[in-house]
Each structure stands twice: as structure tokens, then as C-alpha cells.
Amino acid sequence: REVNSSTEIKHNINNQFPIYVDTKNAIVGSLTPGHAVTLIGYQEQNSVMTIIYWNSSSLKIETTQYAETGHTIFHFGTQRNAWQNSILVPLK
């Protein structure tokens, strides 16, 4: 499924269900492959949501600003990747 709503993200994280996120290179036409991360938390301040994720490539916990519009960008060194698909526990 594509980018999740902030409500879905909060539901999963608050119920201890991490979210698998598949990313693609944010540069249109790029042949550089994407990357996958695991969403493990979030923070909200002044109506801005920051997502916390595990980057298995760097073995680090990192953060990025969440964009409900689907333009959430993950930075991997000099590469910028956009949220493409994810797997989560659906809202009931």
C-alpha cells in the first residue's frame, strides 16, 4: 500500500506494530534502487509529525519529517528517497 495516514501510523506505533516502508529514489528517472526502513516511533510538536525509523543499512535510528501528502523523504547519505509502499496492521 502507498503512504499511510498519520492516524494509521499512530495506531500501529501506539500498539507496538512497527511499519515496513519501501522507498524509491526521489530523483525522477534515476536508476538508483530504493531502500527499506522500519518505522518504530513518532513525535508531534506544533502540528508537525516527525517519524522515527530504523535504518538497517547504517544500523542507526534516524528521523525525518512526515508529509501527509505523500512526499516524505528519507536521506541515505547523499541519496534522497521517497516513501513508496508500506506494510502495516490496518485500522479496525
N, C-alpha and C positions, 0 to 999 in steps of 0.2 A: 504494500500500500504506500501511497505517497506521504508527504509531510503530515504529521499529526497535529491536531489542535492542542492548544495549551491545556485544555481540560483533560484530554486523553493522556498527555504527558504527566500531568499532576496525579491523575488517577493511578497510573501504573507505578510511578515512583513512590507515591504515598502508600501503596500496597506492596512495596518491595519487589516489583517486577521491572527489572532493567529492560531497556528498549534497544534492540539491534537497529542500527542506522547504516544504510548503504549510501555512499556518496559518489558523485561523479565530478570530474574536473570542471571547474566553473568557467573555463575559457571555451567559448563556442568553437567547435571544430577541432579541439585538442584531441590527440590520440593517447595522451597520458591516462592510464587507468585510474579509476577511483580508489576508494579506501573504505573500510568499515570501522565503525566505532560502537561503543556501548554506552547509552545514556544511563547514568546512575543517580542523577540528582538535578535539582534546580534551585534557583534563588530568585526572589522577586523584590525589586526596590523601585519605588516611584513608577509603577506600571511597566517596568522593563523586566523581562524574564531572561535570566542567564541560565543556560543549561550546562551541566557538569557531565563530562564524559570520560570514559577510559579509552585511551589510545593504545591499543596493543602493540603498535609499531614502535612507539617511543617508550612504552611501559610507564606512561605518565597519566595522571589525572589532569585534564585540561578543561577550559571553559570557552564558551562563545555565546554571543547574544542570539536569542531565539527570535525568529521572524515568522509571525503567523501567516504572512503572505507566501511563504514557501521559499524565501531567499536566505535561509540560514546557511552561513558559510563556516566551514571548518578549515583551519590553517594547519598544514603539514609541511613544516619547513618553509620553502618559498612557494609551495603549491597551495592553491585555494580550491577547495571542493565544496560543492553544494549538496544539500540533503536531497536524496533521490527517492529512496524507498525505506521502509522500516517494518519491523515485526513487533507487535505488542499485544497485550491482552485487551480485547475490546471492552468498551463500557457496556454495562448490563442495564 
